Amino acid sequence: MVNTVNKQFKKELFHLHYTLFDHFKYKNEHICLSYKTYSPK
């Protein structure tokens, strides 16, 4: 019982971590693109 819950929890945590990671990666890329676009050459 505890083992199953633990596995599920780890899976959720793993998913959450990657979702956040993707989100920040996306935001960083977006900020970089905006910076490149708006910064004077």
ABEGO torsion letter per residue (X at the ends): XAAAAAAAAAAAAAAAAAAAAAAAAAAAAAAAAAAAAABBX
